[in-house]
């Protein structure tokens, strides 16, 4: 992400350096809508992800005329309805950022497997999701142990696992190390906030300049 006050950021915001505008259209177009393009990719961050990209260059919603805002919103509504019908998602999440490419666009994500969405109707399924997540966290702590042993041990202790981790012999073992119905404690703060004094002290220490 470019610096907010830089010439690069100004050029991106004006459209002069906007990669979408320079290319003429965004990549990965699925369909051209009235006021926008619907895009996606086989390398999307998660299943069902898509993005609605405004046709013309604008950075903020308030820059749109009333007709443009209505058209953009209707496109999003249309996409939302189709995604819901096709995927039966529990919930759709909508996000507008533009901190990297300030060309107005909305990300749409599915919420399909969140454990809280199944807790009331499918408690067994919810339990599997939570237990898998807990075991993945334990596996991550095991991987991190050679580099940050004290922190990794605090995580494992909170999960009720052996504080001295051993590498699992199989994927099945990795996902069953923390047994179901085991109490998970809230760990202490794992990383202290870096104070200004600490930063300045270590900047001087590791600057490479002899005092």
Biotite code that builds the C-alpha atoms (Angstrom):
import biotite.structure as struc

atoms = struc.array([
    struc.Atom([0.000, 0.000, 0.000], chain_id="A", res_id=1, res_name="UNK", atom_name="CA", element="C"),
    struc.Atom([1.378, 3.401, -0.957], chain_id="A", res_id=2, res_name="UNK", atom_name="CA", element="C"),
    struc.Atom([1.832, 6.221, 1.532], chain_id="A", res_id=3, res_name="UNK", atom_name="CA", element="C"),
    struc.Atom([-1.356, 8.230, 1.979], chain_id="A", res_id=4, res_name="UNK", atom_name="CA", element="C"),
    struc.Atom([0.350, 11.570, 1.322], chain_id="A", res_id=5, res_name="UNK", atom_name="CA", element="C"),
    struc.Atom([2.498, 10.472, -1.601], chain_id="A", res_id=6, res_name="UNK", atom_name="CA", element="C"),
    struc.Atom([2.302, 11.405, -5.277], chain_id="A", res_id=7, res_name="UNK", atom_name="CA", element="C"),
    struc.Atom([1.711, 7.700, -5.981], chain_id="A", res_id=8, res_name="UNK", atom_name="CA", element="C"),
    struc.Atom([-1.436, 7.666, -3.819], chain_id="A", res_id=9, res_name="UNK", atom_name="CA", element="C"),
    struc.Atom([-2.726, 10.867, -5.426], chain_id="A", res_id=10, res_name="UNK", atom_name="CA", element="C"),
    struc.Atom([-2.251, 9.340, -8.874], chain_id="A", res_id=11, res_name="UNK", atom_name="CA", element="C"),
    struc.Atom([-4.097, 6.200, -7.838], chain_id="A", res_id=12, res_name="UNK", atom_name="CA", element="C"),
    struc.Atom([-7.000, 8.228, -6.442], chain_id="A", res_id=13, res_name="UNK", atom_name="CA", element="C"),
    struc.Atom([-7.250, 10.448, -9.502], chain_id="A", res_id=14, res_name="UNK", atom_name="CA", element="C"),
    struc.Atom([-7.348, 7.436, -11.774], chain_id="A", res_id=15, res_name="UNK", atom_name="CA", element="C"),
    struc.Atom([-4.143, 8.398, -13.581], chain_id="A", res_id=16, res_name="UNK", atom_name="CA", element="C"),
    struc.Atom([-2.307, 5.398, -12.108], chain_id="A", res_id=17, res_name="UNK", atom_name="CA", element="C"),
    struc.Atom([-5.308, 3.201, -11.284], chain_id="A", res_id=18, res_name="UNK", atom_name="CA", element="C"),
    struc.Atom([-4.504, -0.272, -12.670], chain_id="A", res_id=19, res_name="UNK", atom_name="CA", element="C"),
    struc.Atom([-8.185, -0.960, -13.366], chain_id="A", res_id=20, res_name="UNK", atom_name="CA", element="C"),
    struc.Atom([-8.552, 2.240, -15.382], chain_id="A", res_id=21, res_name="UNK", atom_name="CA", element="C"),
    struc.Atom([-5.240, 1.795, -17.199], chain_id="A", res_id=22, res_name="UNK", atom_name="CA", element="C"),
    struc.Atom([-6.255, -1.715, -18.203], chain_id="A", res_id=23, res_name="UNK", atom_name="CA", element="C"),
    struc.Atom([-9.741, -0.524, -19.179], chain_id="A", res_id=24, res_name="UNK", atom_name="CA", element="C"),
    struc.Atom([-11.494, -3.170, -17.111], chain_id="A", res_id=25, res_name="UNK", atom_name="CA", element="C"),
    struc.Atom([-10.763, -5.248, -13.994], chain_id="A", res_id=26, res_name="UNK", atom_name="CA", element="C"),
    struc.Atom([-9.358, -8.749, -14.295], chain_id="A", res_id=27, res_name="UNK", atom_name="CA", element="C"),
    struc.Atom([-11.521, -11.842, -13.866], chain_id="A", res_id=28, res_name="UNK", atom_name="CA", element="C"),
    struc.Atom([-14.792, -10.449, -15.182], chain_id="A", res_id=29, res_name="UNK", atom_name="CA", element="C"),
    struc.Atom([-17.648, -12.932, -14.781], chain_id="A", res_id=30, res_name="UNK", atom_name="CA", element="C"),
    struc.Atom([-20.407, -10.700, -16.122], chain_id="A", res_id=31, res_name="UNK", atom_name="CA", element="C"),
    struc.Atom([-20.866, -7.052, -17.033], chain_id="A", res_id=32, res_name="UNK", atom_name="CA", element="C"),
    struc.Atom([-23.645, -5.434, -15.011], chain_id="A", res_id=33, res_name="UNK", atom_name="CA", element="C"),
    struc.Atom([-25.433, -2.123, -15.474], chain_id="A", res_id=34, res_name="UNK", atom_name="CA", element="C"),
    struc.Atom([-23.089, 0.033, -13.369], chain_id="A", res_id=35, res_name="UNK", atom_name="CA", element="C"),
    struc.Atom([-20.313, -2.387, -12.541], chain_id="A", res_id=36, res_name="UNK", atom_name="CA", element="C"),
    struc.Atom([-18.411, -5.566, -13.319], chain_id="A", res_id=37, res_name="UNK", atom_name="CA", element="C"),
    struc.Atom([-18.763, -8.782, -11.334], chain_id="A", res_id=38, res_name="UNK", atom_name="CA", element="C"),
    struc.Atom([-15.346, -10.376, -10.923], chain_id="A", res_id=39, res_name="UNK", atom_name="CA", element="C"),
    struc.Atom([-13.985, -13.537, -9.348], chain_id="A", res_id=40, res_name="UNK", atom_name="CA", element="C"),
    struc.Atom([-11.101, -15.950, -9.724], chain_id="A", res_id=41, res_name="UNK", atom_name="CA", element="C"),
    struc.Atom([-10.245, -19.615, -9.331], chain_id="A", res_id=42, res_name="UNK", atom_name="CA", element="C"),
    struc.Atom([-7.582, -18.378, -6.897], chain_id="A", res_id=43, res_name="UNK", atom_name="CA", element="C"),
    struc.Atom([-10.151, -16.501, -4.784], chain_id="A", res_id=44, res_name="UNK", atom_name="CA", element="C"),
    struc.Atom([-9.388, -16.346, -1.031], chain_id="A", res_id=45, res_name="UNK", atom_name="CA", element="C"),
    struc.Atom([-12.412, -18.531, -0.266], chain_id="A", res_id=46, res_name="UNK", atom_name="CA", element="C"),
    struc.Atom([-15.222, -20.415, -1.973], chain_id="A", res_id=47, res_name="UNK", atom_name="CA", element="C"),
    struc.Atom([-17.908, -18.164, -3.394], chain_id="A", res_id=48, res_name="UNK", atom_name="CA", element="C"),
    struc.Atom([-15.896, -14.963, -3.113], chain_id="A", res_id=49, res_name="UNK", atom_name="CA", element="C"),
    struc.Atom([-16.593, -12.285, -5.717], chain_id="A", res_id=50, res_name="UNK", atom_name="CA", element="C"),
    struc.Atom([-16.132, -8.551, -6.177], chain_id="A", res_id=51, res_name="UNK", atom_name="CA", element="C"),
    struc.Atom([-18.411, -5.899, -7.678], chain_id="A", res_id=52, res_name="UNK", atom_name="CA", element="C"),
    struc.Atom([-16.268, -3.203, -9.342], chain_id="A", res_id=53, res_name="UNK", atom_name="CA", element="C"),
    struc.Atom([-17.718, 0.145, -10.391], chain_id="A", res_id=54, res_name="UNK", atom_name="CA", element="C"),
    struc.Atom([-17.352, 0.798, -14.132], chain_id="A", res_id=55, res_name="UNK", atom_name="CA", element="C"),
    struc.Atom([-16.062, 4.369, -13.861], chain_id="A", res_id=56, res_name="UNK", atom_name="CA", element="C"),
    struc.Atom([-13.340, 5.572, -11.549], chain_id="A", res_id=57, res_name="UNK", atom_name="CA", element="C"),
    struc.Atom([-14.487, 6.770, -8.133], chain_id="A", res_id=58, res_name="UNK", atom_name="CA", element="C"),
    struc.Atom([-12.944, 6.355, -4.704], chain_id="A", res_id=59, res_name="UNK", atom_name="CA", element="C"),
    struc.Atom([-15.822, 6.948, -2.284], chain_id="A", res_id=60, res_name="UNK", atom_name="CA", element="C"),
    struc.Atom([-19.550, 6.263, -2.361], chain_id="A", res_id=61, res_name="UNK", atom_name="CA", element="C"),
    struc.Atom([-20.350, 9.953, -1.877], chain_id="A", res_id=62, res_name="UNK", atom_name="CA", element="C"),
    struc.Atom([-18.633, 10.742, -5.172], chain_id="A", res_id=63, res_name="UNK", atom_name="CA", element="C"),
    struc.Atom([-21.411, 8.966, -7.071], chain_id="A", res_id=64, res_name="UNK", atom_name="CA", element="C"),
    struc.Atom([-24.446, 10.745, -8.434], chain_id="A", res_id=65, res_name="UNK", atom_name="CA", element="C"),
    struc.Atom([-27.803, 9.556, -7.109], chain_id="A", res_id=66, res_name="UNK", atom_name="CA", element="C"),
    struc.Atom([-28.405, 7.517, -10.267], chain_id="A", res_id=67, res_name="UNK", atom_name="CA", element="C"),
    struc.Atom([-24.918, 5.964, -10.083], chain_id="A", res_id=68, res_name="UNK", atom_name="CA", element="C"),
    struc.Atom([-25.344, 5.076, -6.421], chain_id="A", res_id=69, res_name="UNK", atom_name="CA", element="C"),
    struc.Atom([-28.716, 3.468, -7.137], chain_id="A", res_id=70, res_name="UNK", atom_name="CA", element="C"),
    struc.Atom([-27.270, 1.532, -10.076], chain_id="A", res_id=71, res_name="UNK", atom_name="CA", element="C"),
    struc.Atom([-24.256, 0.311, -8.099], chain_id="A", res_id=72, res_name="UNK", atom_name="CA", element="C"),
    struc.Atom([-26.425, -0.719, -5.157], chain_id="A", res_id=73, res_name="UNK", atom_name="CA", element="C"),
    struc.Atom([-28.848, -2.549, -7.443], chain_id="A", res_id=74, res_name="UNK", atom_name="CA", element="C"),
    struc.Atom([-25.974, -4.459, -9.022], chain_id="A", res_id=75, res_name="UNK", atom_name="CA", element="C"),
    struc.Atom([-24.788, -5.533, -5.554], chain_id="A", res_id=76, res_name="UNK", atom_name="CA", element="C"),
    struc.Atom([-28.333, -6.533, -4.639], chain_id="A", res_id=77, res_name="UNK", atom_name="CA", element="C"),
    struc.Atom([-28.644, -8.589, -7.822], chain_id="A", res_id=78, res_name="UNK", atom_name="CA", element="C"),
    struc.Atom([-25.338, -10.373, -7.199], chain_id="A", res_id=79, res_name="UNK", atom_name="CA", element="C"),
    struc.Atom([-26.255, -10.979, -3.573], chain_id="A", res_id=80, res_name="UNK", atom_name="CA", element="C"),
    struc.Atom([-29.544, -12.593, -4.504], chain_id="A", res_id=81, res_name="UNK", atom_name="CA", element="C"),
    struc.Atom([-27.979, -14.920, -7.073], chain_id="A", res_id=82, res_name="UNK", atom_name="CA", element="C"),
    struc.Atom([-25.156, -15.996, -4.743], chain_id="A", res_id=83, res_name="UNK", atom_name="CA", element="C"),
    struc.Atom([-27.630, -16.737, -1.958], chain_id="A", res_id=84, res_name="UNK", atom_name="CA", element="C"),
    struc.Atom([-29.824, -18.808, -4.266], chain_id="A", res_id=85, res_name="UNK", atom_name="CA", element="C"),
    struc.Atom([-26.882, -20.776, -5.671], chain_id="A", res_id=86, res_name="UNK", atom_name="CA", element="C"),
    struc.Atom([-24.928, -21.418, -2.478], chain_id="A", res_id=87, res_name="UNK", atom_name="CA", element="C"),
    struc.Atom([-27.563, -21.347, 0.280], chain_id="A", res_id=88, res_name="UNK", atom_name="CA", element="C"),
    struc.Atom([-25.004, -19.450, 2.362], chain_id="A", res_id=89, res_name="UNK", atom_name="CA", element="C"),
    struc.Atom([-25.863, -18.857, 6.009], chain_id="A", res_id=90, res_name="UNK", atom_name="CA", element="C"),
    struc.Atom([-24.846, -15.208, 5.614], chain_id="A", res_id=91, res_name="UNK", atom_name="CA", element="C"),
    struc.Atom([-23.187, -12.934, 3.078], chain_id="A", res_id=92, res_name="UNK", atom_name="CA", element="C"),
    struc.Atom([-20.597, -10.395, 4.227], chain_id="A", res_id=93, res_name="UNK", atom_name="CA", element="C"),
    struc.Atom([-19.935, -7.172, 2.336], chain_id="A", res_id=94, res_name="UNK", atom_name="CA", element="C"),
    struc.Atom([-16.741, -5.111, 2.537], chain_id="A", res_id=95, res_name="UNK", atom_name="CA", element="C"),
    struc.Atom([-15.543, -1.915, 0.862], chain_id="A", res_id=96, res_name="UNK", atom_name="CA", element="C"),
    struc.Atom([-11.885, -1.017, 1.395], chain_id="A", res_id=97, res_name="UNK", atom_name="CA", element="C"),
    struc.Atom([-9.871, 0.402, -1.483], chain_id="A", res_id=98, res_name="UNK", atom_name="CA", element="C"),
    struc.Atom([-6.754, 0.932, 0.624], chain_id="A", res_id=99, res_name="UNK", atom_name="CA", element="C"),
    struc.Atom([-4.553, -0.638, -2.049], chain_id="A", res_id=100, res_name="UNK", atom_name="CA", element="C"),
    struc.Atom([-6.491, 0.155, -5.214], chain_id="A", res_id=101, res_name="UNK", atom_name="CA", element="C"),
    struc.Atom([-8.760, 3.154, -4.542], chain_id="A", res_id=102, res_name="UNK", atom_name="CA", element="C"),
    struc.Atom([-11.257, 2.332, -7.280], chain_id="A", res_id=103, res_name="UNK", atom_name="CA", element="C"),
    struc.Atom([-14.679, 1.762, -5.739], chain_id="A", res_id=104, res_name="UNK", atom_name="CA", element="C"),
    struc.Atom([-15.437, -1.943, -5.370], chain_id="A", res_id=105, res_name="UNK", atom_name="CA", element="C"),
    struc.Atom([-17.247, -4.205, -2.921], chain_id="A", res_id=106, res_name="UNK", atom_name="CA", element="C"),
    struc.Atom([-16.029, -7.623, -1.772], chain_id="A", res_id=107, res_name="UNK", atom_name="CA", element="C"),
    struc.Atom([-18.685, -10.271, -1.107], chain_id="A", res_id=108, res_name="UNK", atom_name="CA", element="C"),
    struc.Atom([-17.872, -13.289, 1.062], chain_id="A", res_id=109, res_name="UNK", atom_name="CA", element="C"),
    struc.Atom([-19.908, -16.315, 2.080], chain_id="A", res_id=110, res_name="UNK", atom_name="CA", element="C"),
    struc.Atom([-20.423, -17.393, 5.658], chain_id="A", res_id=111, res_name="UNK", atom_name="CA", element="C"),
    struc.Atom([-21.159, -21.057, 5.152], chain_id="A", res_id=112, res_name="UNK", atom_name="CA", element="C"),
    struc.Atom([-19.425, -23.082, 7.844], chain_id="A", res_id=113, res_name="UNK", atom_name="CA", element="C"),
    struc.Atom([-19.123, -20.901, 10.922], chain_id="A", res_id=114, res_name="UNK", atom_name="CA", element="C"),
    struc.Atom([-19.655, -23.086, 14.010], chain_id="A", res_id=115, res_name="UNK", atom_name="CA", element="C"),
    struc.Atom([-22.095, -20.635, 15.611], chain_id="A", res_id=116, res_name="UNK", atom_name="CA", element="C"),
    struc.Atom([-24.371, -20.973, 12.585], chain_id="A", res_id=117, res_name="UNK", atom_name="CA", element="C"),
    struc.Atom([-24.808, -24.689, 13.317], chain_id="A", res_id=118, res_name="UNK", atom_name="CA", element="C"),
    struc.Atom([-24.692, -24.763, 17.123], chain_id="A", res_id=119, res_name="UNK", atom_name="CA", element="C"),
    struc.Atom([-28.464, -24.675, 17.618], chain_id="A", res_id=120, res_name="UNK", atom_name="CA", element="C"),
    struc.Atom([-29.563, -26.967, 14.783], chain_id="A", res_id=121, res_name="UNK", atom_name="CA", element="C"),
    struc.Atom([-26.503, -29.218, 14.278], chain_id="A", res_id=122, res_name="UNK", atom_name="CA", element="C"),
    struc.Atom([-24.535, -29.338, 17.542], chain_id="A", res_id=123, res_name="UNK", atom_name="CA", element="C"),
    struc.Atom([-22.451, -32.339, 16.468], chain_id="A", res_id=124, res_name="UNK", atom_name="CA", element="C"),
    struc.Atom([-21.345, -30.580, 13.301], chain_id="A", res_id=125, res_name="UNK", atom_name="CA", element="C"),
    struc.Atom([-20.541, -27.424, 15.253], chain_id="A", res_id=126, res_name="UNK", atom_name="CA", element="C"),
    struc.Atom([-18.473, -29.489, 17.698], chain_id="A", res_id=127, res_name="UNK", atom_name="CA", element="C"),
    struc.Atom([-16.419, -30.975, 14.851], chain_id="A", res_id=128, res_name="UNK", atom_name="CA", element="C"),
    struc.Atom([-15.719, -27.515, 13.420], chain_id="A", res_id=129, res_name="UNK", atom_name="CA", element="C"),
    struc.Atom([-14.623, -26.133, 16.799], chain_id="A", res_id=130, res_name="UNK", atom_name="CA", element="C"),
    struc.Atom([-12.532, -29.192, 17.670], chain_id="A", res_id=131, res_name="UNK", atom_name="CA", element="C"),
    struc.Atom([-10.807, -29.065, 14.277], chain_id="A", res_id=132, res_name="UNK", atom_name="CA", element="C"),
    struc.Atom([-10.013, -25.378, 14.776], chain_id="A", res_id=133, res_name="UNK", atom_name="CA", element="C"),
    struc.Atom([-8.604, -26.014, 18.251], chain_id="A", res_id=134, res_name="UNK", atom_name="CA", element="C"),
    struc.Atom([-6.389, -28.811, 16.952], chain_id="A", res_id=135, res_name="UNK", atom_name="CA", element="C"),
    struc.Atom([-5.158, -26.655, 14.093], chain_id="A", res_id=136, res_name="UNK", atom_name="CA", element="C"),
    struc.Atom([-4.220, -24.022, 16.666], chain_id="A", res_id=137, res_name="UNK", atom_name="CA", element="C"),
    struc.Atom([-2.315, -26.668, 18.626], chain_id="A", res_id=138, res_name="UNK", atom_name="CA", element="C"),
    struc.Atom([-0.550, -27.727, 15.431], chain_id="A", res_id=139, res_name="UNK", atom_name="CA", element="C"),
    struc.Atom([0.394, -24.109, 14.709], chain_id="A", res_id=140, res_name="UNK", atom_name="CA", element="C"),
    struc.Atom([1.857, -23.804, 18.209], chain_id="A", res_id=141, res_name="UNK", atom_name="CA", element="C"),
    struc.Atom([3.840, -27.005, 17.639], chain_id="A", res_id=142, res_name="UNK", atom_name="CA", element="C"),
    struc.Atom([5.256, -25.645, 14.385], chain_id="A", res_id=143, res_name="UNK", atom_name="CA", element="C"),
    struc.Atom([6.153, -22.358, 16.110], chain_id="A", res_id=144, res_name="UNK", atom_name="CA", element="C"),
    struc.Atom([7.738, -24.004, 19.160], chain_id="A", res_id=145, res_name="UNK", atom_name="CA", element="C"),
    struc.Atom([11.355, -24.077, 17.836], chain_id="A", res_id=146, res_name="UNK", atom_name="CA", element="C"),
    struc.Atom([11.166, -20.312, 17.205], chain_id="A", res_id=147, res_name="UNK", atom_name="CA", element="C"),
    struc.Atom([9.040, -18.987, 20.081], chain_id="A", res_id=148, res_name="UNK", atom_name="CA", element="C"),
    struc.Atom([9.022, -21.847, 22.604], chain_id="A", res_id=149, res_name="UNK", atom_name="CA", element="C"),
    struc.Atom([7.668, -19.937, 25.616], chain_id="A", res_id=150, res_name="UNK", atom_name="CA", element="C"),
    struc.Atom([4.717, -18.523, 23.687], chain_id="A", res_id=151, res_name="UNK", atom_name="CA", element="C"),
    struc.Atom([3.968, -21.844, 22.014], chain_id="A", res_id=152, res_name="UNK", atom_name="CA", element="C"),
    struc.Atom([3.973, -23.607, 25.396], chain_id="A", res_id=153, res_name="UNK", atom_name="CA", element="C"),
    struc.Atom([1.527, -21.069, 26.851], chain_id="A", res_id=154, res_name="UNK", atom_name="CA", element="C"),
    struc.Atom([-0.850, -21.724, 23.954], chain_id="A", res_id=155, res_name="UNK", atom_name="CA", element="C"),
    struc.Atom([-0.573, -25.488, 24.345], chain_id="A", res_id=156, res_name="UNK", atom_name="CA", element="C"),
    struc.Atom([-1.079, -25.288, 28.105], chain_id="A", res_id=157, res_name="UNK", atom_name="CA", element="C"),
    struc.Atom([-4.235, -23.232, 27.593], chain_id="A", res_id=158, res_name="UNK", atom_name="CA", element="C"),
    struc.Atom([-5.505, -25.888, 25.173], chain_id="A", res_id=159, res_name="UNK", atom_name="CA", element="C"),
    struc.Atom([-4.791, -28.593, 27.727], chain_id="A", res_id=160, res_name="UNK", atom_name="CA", element="C"),
    struc.Atom([-2.039, -30.195, 25.674], chain_id="A", res_id=161, res_name="UNK", atom_name="CA", element="C"),
    struc.Atom([1.471, -31.254, 26.582], chain_id="A", res_id=162, res_name="UNK", atom_name="CA", element="C"),
    struc.Atom([3.587, -28.141, 27.055], chain_id="A", res_id=163, res_name="UNK", atom_name="CA", element="C"),
    struc.Atom([6.496, -29.924, 25.344], chain_id="A", res_id=164, res_name="UNK", atom_name="CA", element="C"),
    struc.Atom([5.032, -30.654, 21.903], chain_id="A", res_id=165, res_name="UNK", atom_name="CA", element="C"),
    struc.Atom([5.783, -33.698, 19.811], chain_id="A", res_id=166, res_name="UNK", atom_name="CA", element="C"),
    struc.Atom([5.352, -33.779, 16.062], chain_id="A", res_id=167, res_name="UNK", atom_name="CA", element="C"),
    struc.Atom([2.243, -35.770, 14.999], chain_id="A", res_id=168, res_name="UNK", atom_name="CA", element="C"),
    struc.Atom([2.862, -38.837, 12.858], chain_id="A", res_id=169, res_name="UNK", atom_name="CA", element="C"),
    struc.Atom([-0.179, -38.265, 10.645], chain_id="A", res_id=170, res_name="UNK", atom_name="CA", element="C"),
    struc.Atom([-2.833, -35.701, 9.734], chain_id="A", res_id=171, res_name="UNK", atom_name="CA", element="C"),
    struc.Atom([-5.385, -37.739, 11.657], chain_id="A", res_id=172, res_name="UNK", atom_name="CA", element="C"),
    struc.Atom([-3.269, -37.575, 14.799], chain_id="A", res_id=173, res_name="UNK", atom_name="CA", element="C"),
    struc.Atom([-2.720, -33.824, 14.348], chain_id="A", res_id=174, res_name="UNK", atom_name="CA", element="C"),
    struc.Atom([-6.467, -33.214, 14.250], chain_id="A", res_id=175, res_name="UNK", atom_name="CA", element="C"),
    struc.Atom([-7.283, -35.352, 17.284], chain_id="A", res_id=176, res_name="UNK", atom_name="CA", element="C"),
    struc.Atom([-4.560, -34.398, 19.770], chain_id="A", res_id=177, res_name="UNK", atom_name="CA", element="C"),
    struc.Atom([-6.954, -32.167, 21.703], chain_id="A", res_id=178, res_name="UNK", atom_name="CA", element="C"),
    struc.Atom([-9.868, -34.363, 22.692], chain_id="A", res_id=179, res_name="UNK", atom_name="CA", element="C"),
    struc.Atom([-13.466, -33.273, 22.557], chain_id="A", res_id=180, res_name="UNK", atom_name="CA", element="C"),
    struc.Atom([-15.135, -31.846, 25.690], chain_id="A", res_id=181, res_name="UNK", atom_name="CA", element="C"),
    struc.Atom([-11.790, -30.745, 27.096], chain_id="A", res_id=182, res_name="UNK", atom_name="CA", element="C"),
    struc.Atom([-11.861, -27.367, 28.810], chain_id="A", res_id=183, res_name="UNK", atom_name="CA", element="C"),
    struc.Atom([-9.887, -24.670, 27.020], chain_id="A", res_id=184, res_name="UNK", atom_name="CA", element="C"),
    struc.Atom([-8.494, -21.894, 29.197], chain_id="A", res_id=185, res_name="UNK", atom_name="CA", element="C"),
    struc.Atom([-8.025, -18.297, 28.134], chain_id="A", res_id=186, res_name="UNK", atom_name="CA", element="C"),
    struc.Atom([-4.268, -17.869, 27.760], chain_id="A", res_id=187, res_name="UNK", atom_name="CA", element="C"),
    struc.Atom([-2.402, -14.878, 29.176], chain_id="A", res_id=188, res_name="UNK", atom_name="CA", element="C"),
    struc.Atom([-1.356, -12.086, 26.834], chain_id="A", res_id=189, res_name="UNK", atom_name="CA", element="C"),
    struc.Atom([1.067, -13.749, 24.461], chain_id="A", res_id=190, res_name="UNK", atom_name="CA", element="C"),
    struc.Atom([2.924, -10.707, 23.181], chain_id="A", res_id=191, res_name="UNK", atom_name="CA", element="C"),
    struc.Atom([3.497, -7.507, 25.111], chain_id="A", res_id=192, res_name="UNK", atom_name="CA", element="C"),
    struc.Atom([2.786, -4.206, 23.420], chain_id="A", res_id=193, res_name="UNK", atom_name="CA", element="C"),
    struc.Atom([6.006, -2.589, 22.265], chain_id="A", res_id=194, res_name="UNK", atom_name="CA", element="C"),
    struc.Atom([6.537, 0.649, 24.146], chain_id="A", res_id=195, res_name="UNK", atom_name="CA", element="C"),
    struc.Atom([8.045, 3.727, 22.539], chain_id="A", res_id=196, res_name="UNK", atom_name="CA", element="C"),
    struc.Atom([10.998, 3.422, 24.900], chain_id="A", res_id=197, res_name="UNK", atom_name="CA", element="C"),
    struc.Atom([11.618, -0.185, 23.846], chain_id="A", res_id=198, res_name="UNK", atom_name="CA", element="C"),
    struc.Atom([11.456, 0.715, 20.154], chain_id="A", res_id=199, res_name="UNK", atom_name="CA", element="C"),
    struc.Atom([13.867, 3.622, 20.524], chain_id="A", res_id=200, res_name="UNK", atom_name="CA", element="C"),
    struc.Atom([16.263, 1.582, 22.635], chain_id="A", res_id=201, res_name="UNK", atom_name="CA", element="C"),
    struc.Atom([16.395, -1.286, 20.153], chain_id="A", res_id=202, res_name="UNK", atom_name="CA", element="C"),
    struc.Atom([16.515, 1.015, 17.146], chain_id="A", res_id=203, res_name="UNK", atom_name="CA", element="C"),
    struc.Atom([19.702, 2.489, 18.573], chain_id="A", res_id=204, res_name="UNK", atom_name="CA", element="C"),
    struc.Atom([21.047, -0.928, 19.515], chain_id="A", res_id=205, res_name="UNK", atom_name="CA", element="C"),
    struc.Atom([20.516, -2.535, 16.074], chain_id="A", res_id=206, res_name="UNK", atom_name="CA", element="C"),
    struc.Atom([20.952, 0.484, 13.803], chain_id="A", res_id=207, res_name="UNK", atom_name="CA", element="C"),
    struc.Atom([24.433, -0.611, 12.792], chain_id="A", res_id=208, res_name="UNK", atom_name="CA", element="C"),
    struc.Atom([25.861, 2.801, 13.638], chain_id="A", res_id=209, res_name="UNK", atom_name="CA", element="C"),
    struc.Atom([28.636, 2.903, 16.225], chain_id="A", res_id=210, res_name="UNK", atom_name="CA", element="C"),
    struc.Atom([27.993, 5.273, 19.109], chain_id="A", res_id=211, res_name="UNK", atom_name="CA", element="C"),
])
